[in-house]
Amino acid sequence: MATTVHQPPIVDRRRPASRPSHAGGNGRLVPPDGDLRAVKDAPTAASSTGVWVIVFGISMSFAALTSALVVRKGSAPDWRHLDLPSILYANTVILLASSVTVQIARRRIVSFVGRAGSWFSPPARWLYVTLFLGLLFVCGQYLAWSQLRSQGVYMASNPSSSFFYLLTVAHALHVLGGLTGLTLVIWRLSRAMLRRSTLDIVSRYWHFMDLLWLYLLILLKTKL
């Protein structure tokens, strides 16, 4: 009697194609070889739109204050020229330097996105430098206000001094908001929770604060 021999089943031993490694959900990608170009977590449309809405709102607010300054100066016989404190120029250099350091941090931090780090990882160090420079700028602004007060120039002393205090204090408060954002970036970086969208929003806001201050300094120098 003939015996039927069945052919054994063919088993595909090929390994499945490897998939890119993720350090968690929400698009936080880990570059497998540390290549900065491997990070694909670009800002979402909502986050990108949000930062431009914030920038537009702040710009409109300071544009309104600028218009009020020009109108008030043209119709005020009691307007007196105000000599700007010299420390404002040093503060400008400090703030511009902070814009450089935050950009360095932004470039270096990409390779650490999604990786567990420490509070003092190399990118975080540049963020700490930016924090320090930002705080130094705010302290310098306070010294400028103190210098004017020591000369007897207060907010209610003259329309020109009122606008000086109003514009510089409003800008300093927005800088403090940027410092809060930088602190959030450092905290999320240390816990591998940082997204590129958050990093880009904070860095763009910080650069905007620098440009806004340059505008205000020119305005104060030419109009006060």
C-alpha positions in Angstrom: 0.0 0.0 0.0 1.5 3.4 -1.0 2.3 5.9 1.7 1.6 9.6 1.0 4.2 11.9 2.3 2.9 15.4 3.0 5.3 18.3 2.4 5.9 20.3 5.6 4.5 23.8 5.7 6.8 26.5 4.6 7.6 28.9 7.4 8.6 32.5 6.5 11.5 33.1 8.8 12.1 36.7 7.6 12.1 39.3 10.3 9.5 41.9 10.1 10.7 45.3 9.0 11.8 47.4 11.9 9.8 50.4 12.9 11.1 53.7 14.2 11.5 53.9 17.9 9.2 56.2 19.8 9.7 57.5 23.3 6.0 57.7 23.9 2.9 58.9 22.2 2.0 62.3 20.8 4.7 62.3 18.2 7.7 62.5 20.4 10.3 60.8 18.3 13.7 59.5 19.4 16.4 59.8 16.7 18.0 56.3 16.6 21.4 57.6 15.7 21.2 61.1 17.1 20.7 62.6 13.7 19.0 66.0 14.2 17.2 65.6 10.9 15.5 62.4 12.2 13.3 64.4 14.5 10.0 64.9 12.7 7.8 66.4 15.4 7.1 69.7 13.6 4.8 72.3 15.1 1.1 71.5 14.5 -1.1 73.9 12.7 -3.0 74.8 15.9 0.1 75.5 17.9 1.7 77.5 15.1 -1.5 79.5 14.7 -1.7 80.1 18.4 1.7 81.7 18.8 1.0 84.1 15.8 -2.3 85.0 17.5 -0.4 85.9 20.7 2.2 87.9 18.7 -0.5 89.7 16.8 -2.4 90.6 20.0 0.6 91.9 21.7 1.6 93.9 18.6 -1.8 95.5 18.4 -1.6 96.4 22.1 1.7 98.2 21.8 0.6 99.8 18.5 -2.3 101.3 20.4 0.0 102.6 23.1 2.3 104.0 20.4 -0.6 105.9 18.8 -1.7 107.2 22.2 1.8 108.5 22.8 2.1 110.3 19.5 -1.4 111.9 19.9 -0.7 112.9 23.5 2.7 114.4 22.7 1.2 116.5 19.9 -1.6 117.9 22.1 0.2 118.3 25.4 1.8 121.7 26.1 3.2 120.3 29.3 5.2 117.6 27.5 8.8 117.5 28.7 11.8 115.6 27.2 12.9 112.6 29.2 16.5 111.5 29.2 16.6 107.7 29.0 18.6 105.9 31.7 21.9 104.7 30.1 21.4 101.2 31.6 18.7 100.6 29.0 21.4 100.2 26.3 23.2 97.6 28.4 19.9 95.8 28.9 19.4 95.8 25.1 22.7 93.9 24.7 21.7 91.4 27.4 18.4 90.7 25.8 19.9 90.3 22.3 22.5 87.9 23.8 19.6 85.9 25.3 18.1 85.5 21.8 21.4 84.0 20.6 21.5 81.5 23.5 17.9 80.4 23.1 18.6 79.8 19.4 21.6 77.7 20.3 19.5 75.7 22.8 16.8 75.2 20.2 19.3 73.7 17.7 20.9 71.4 20.2 17.8 70.4 22.0 16.4 68.6 19.0 18.7 65.6 19.4 17.4 65.2 23.0 13.7 65.3 22.2 12.0 62.2 23.7 15.0 61.1 25.7 15.3 61.1 29.4 17.7 63.7 30.6 18.6 65.8 33.6 18.0 69.3 34.6 21.5 70.1 33.6 21.7 68.3 30.3 23.8 70.1 27.6 20.7 71.8 25.9 19.2 72.7 29.3 22.4 74.5 30.2 21.8 76.9 27.3 18.3 77.4 28.4 19.5 78.2 31.9 21.8 80.8 30.4 18.8 82.3 28.6 16.9 82.3 31.8 19.7 84.1 33.6 20.0 86.7 30.9 16.3 87.3 30.9 16.2 87.8 34.6 19.2 90.1 34.3 17.3 92.1 31.8 14.3 92.5 34.1 16.6 93.5 37.0 18.3 96.0 34.7 14.9 97.5 33.9 14.1 97.8 37.6 17.4 99.6 38.0 16.4 102.0 35.3 13.1 102.7 37.0 14.9 103.2 40.3 17.3 105.6 38.7 14.4 107.7 37.4 12.7 107.7 40.8 16.0 108.8 42.5 15.9 111.8 40.2 12.3 112.6 41.2 10.8 111.3 38.0 7.7 109.2 38.7 4.9 107.8 36.6 2.7 110.8 37.3 5.4 113.4 37.0 4.8 114.1 33.3 3.1 112.5 30.3 6.4 111.5 28.9 7.4 109.7 32.1 4.0 108.0 32.3 4.4 106.5 28.8 8.0 105.4 29.7 6.9 103.5 32.7 3.8 102.1 31.0 5.7 100.8 28.0 8.7 99.4 29.8 6.7 97.7 32.5 4.3 96.1 30.0 7.3 94.8 28.1 8.9 93.5 31.2 5.8 91.6 32.2 5.7 89.9 28.8 9.4 89.0 29.2 8.4 87.3 32.6 5.8 85.3 30.6 8.6 84.2 28.3 10.7 83.2 31.2 7.8 81.0 32.5 7.7 79.3 29.1 11.5 78.6 29.2 11.1 77.1 32.7 8.3 74.8 31.3 10.6 73.8 28.4 13.4 72.8 30.9 11.0 70.9 33.1 9.5 68.9 30.1 13.0 68.3 28.7 14.2 66.7 31.9 11.3 64.3 31.8 11.4 63.5 28.1 8.0 65.1 27.7 9.1 68.0 25.4 7.5 68.4 22.0 9.0 70.4 19.2 5.9 72.5 18.9 6.4 73.7 22.5 10.0 74.5 22.0 9.3 76.4 18.8 6.5 78.4 20.3 8.6 79.5 23.3 11.7 80.3 21.1 9.6 82.3 18.6 7.9 84.2 21.5 11.3 85.0 23.0 12.7 86.4 19.7 9.6 88.5 19.4 10.3 90.0 22.8 13.7 91.0 21.5 12.3 92.7 18.4 9.6 94.4 20.4 12.2 95.8 22.8 14.3 97.2 19.9 11.2 98.9 18.6 10.3 100.3 22.0 13.8 101.6 22.6 13.8 103.5 19.2 10.3 104.8 20.0 11.3 106.0 23.5 14.5 107.6 22.1 12.9 109.5 19.3 9.5 110.4 21.0 10.3 111.1 24.6 
